[in-house]
Amino acid sequence: MAQLVVRNLEEDVKTRLKERASRNGRSMEEEIRLILSKAAGEPDPENGTAGLGSRIAALFSDAGLEGDLPEVTKQDIRPMKLGR
């Protein structure tokens, strides 16, 4: 992998990056790598390239369901009542 040195970075930018990394539970170096990957249009290594449905399915892959669920059709859709 390549290395990159950024010179003349404002101190407040460095501080904000460090705080952001801390909030996300990552090192500052890892946080900057993710930011640069996103800015360059590369997929986020944490989320991969799968679509939302595939990512949700992967979350529940060990739930014990076998096969596809039947399609639910002809259900009455009623607006939700808000307020009192």
ROTOR-174674 format. One record per residue (C-alpha): residue in one letter; z, x negated, y negated. Coordinates in nm, 4 decimals. Layout:
# residues N
@code:A	pz:Z	px:X	py:Y
...
END
This chain:
# residues 84
@code:M	pz:0.0000	px:0.0000	py:0.0000
@code:A	pz:-0.0611	px:-0.1069	py:-0.3559
@code:Q	pz:0.2044	px:-0.1893	py:-0.6109
@code:L	pz:0.1946	px:-0.0862	py:-0.9734
@code:V	pz:0.3865	px:-0.2260	py:-1.2703
@code:V	pz:0.4260	px:-0.0091	py:-1.5787
@code:R	pz:0.5099	px:-0.2014	py:-1.8923
@code:N	pz:0.6379	px:-0.0725	py:-2.2266
@code:L	pz:0.7773	px:0.2504	py:-2.0826
@code:E	pz:1.0055	px:0.4234	py:-2.3312
@code:E	pz:1.3724	px:0.4169	py:-2.2309
@code:D	pz:1.4081	px:0.7953	py:-2.2622
@code:V	pz:1.1150	px:0.8455	py:-2.0209
@code:K	pz:1.2835	px:0.6165	py:-1.7685
@code:T	pz:1.6109	px:0.8060	py:-1.8125
@code:R	pz:1.4428	px:1.1449	py:-1.7586
@code:L	pz:1.2658	px:1.0155	py:-1.4467
@code:K	pz:1.5936	px:0.8857	py:-1.3095
@code:E	pz:1.7654	px:1.2211	py:-1.3766
@code:R	pz:1.4770	px:1.4127	py:-1.2185
@code:A	pz:1.4894	px:1.1923	py:-0.9080
@code:S	pz:1.8628	px:1.2453	py:-0.8810
@code:R	pz:1.8260	px:1.6251	py:-0.9080
@code:N	pz:1.5672	px:1.6161	py:-0.6287
@code:G	pz:1.7736	px:1.3850	py:-0.4064
@code:R	pz:1.5188	px:1.1025	py:-0.4184
@code:S	pz:1.5064	px:0.7483	py:-0.5417
@code:M	pz:1.3337	px:0.6983	py:-0.8750
@code:E	pz:1.0557	px:0.5082	py:-0.6973
@code:E	pz:0.9965	px:0.7927	py:-0.4541
@code:E	pz:0.9986	px:1.0485	py:-0.7358
@code:I	pz:0.7394	px:0.8503	py:-0.9318
@code:R	pz:0.5189	px:0.8196	py:-0.6215
@code:L	pz:0.5221	px:1.1989	py:-0.5795
@code:I	pz:0.4457	px:1.2545	py:-0.9485
@code:L	pz:0.1537	px:1.0112	py:-0.9364
@code:S	pz:0.0188	px:1.1633	py:-0.6129
@code:K	pz:0.0213	px:1.5109	py:-0.7671
@code:A	pz:-0.1378	px:1.3848	py:-1.0880
@code:A	pz:-0.4141	px:1.2164	py:-0.8873
@code:G	pz:-0.4837	px:1.5388	py:-0.6995
@code:E	pz:-0.3484	px:1.4235	py:-0.3640
@code:P	pz:-0.1526	px:1.6624	py:-0.1410
@code:D	pz:0.2241	px:1.6493	py:-0.1717
@code:P	pz:0.3561	px:1.4612	py:0.1350
@code:E	pz:0.6520	px:1.7017	py:0.1555
@code:N	pz:0.4367	px:2.0150	py:0.1708
@code:G	pz:0.1279	px:1.8795	py:0.3423
@code:T	pz:-0.2136	px:2.0378	py:0.3101
@code:A	pz:-0.1424	px:2.3569	py:0.5045
@code:G	pz:-0.1648	px:2.6910	py:0.3294
@code:L	pz:0.1398	px:2.8999	py:0.2483
@code:G	pz:0.1081	px:3.1198	py:0.5578
@code:S	pz:0.0849	px:2.8185	py:0.7875
@code:R	pz:0.3871	px:2.6572	py:0.6219
@code:I	pz:0.5901	px:2.9788	py:0.6602
@code:A	pz:0.4851	px:3.0093	py:1.0270
@code:A	pz:0.5947	px:2.6490	py:1.0856
@code:L	pz:0.9397	px:2.7281	py:0.9431
@code:F	pz:0.9903	px:2.9993	py:1.2063
@code:S	pz:0.8085	px:2.8314	py:1.4956
@code:D	pz:1.1299	px:2.7844	py:1.6942
@code:A	pz:1.2520	px:3.1449	py:1.6494
@code:G	pz:1.1555	px:3.2391	py:2.0050
@code:L	pz:0.8718	px:3.4806	py:1.9299
@code:E	pz:0.5845	px:3.4695	py:2.1752
@code:G	pz:0.2343	px:3.5778	py:2.0764
@code:D	pz:0.1231	px:3.7712	py:1.7728
@code:L	pz:0.3178	px:4.0569	py:1.6207
@code:P	pz:0.1433	px:4.3950	py:1.6232
@code:E	pz:-0.0203	px:4.5043	py:1.3011
@code:V	pz:0.1697	px:4.7725	py:1.1129
@code:T	pz:-0.0651	px:5.0401	py:0.9789
@code:K	pz:-0.0470	px:5.3841	py:0.8223
@code:Q	pz:0.2889	px:5.3316	py:0.6608
@code:D	pz:0.3865	px:5.5376	py:0.3598
@code:I	pz:0.4255	px:5.3200	py:0.0553
@code:R	pz:0.6668	px:5.4561	py:-0.1991
@code:P	pz:0.7452	px:5.2963	py:-0.5340
@code:M	pz:1.0832	px:5.1352	py:-0.5616
@code:K	pz:1.3334	px:5.3233	py:-0.7775
@code:L	pz:1.4839	px:5.1057	py:-1.0482
@code:G	pz:1.7808	px:5.1778	py:-1.2687
@code:R	pz:2.0397	px:5.4473	py:-1.2240
END
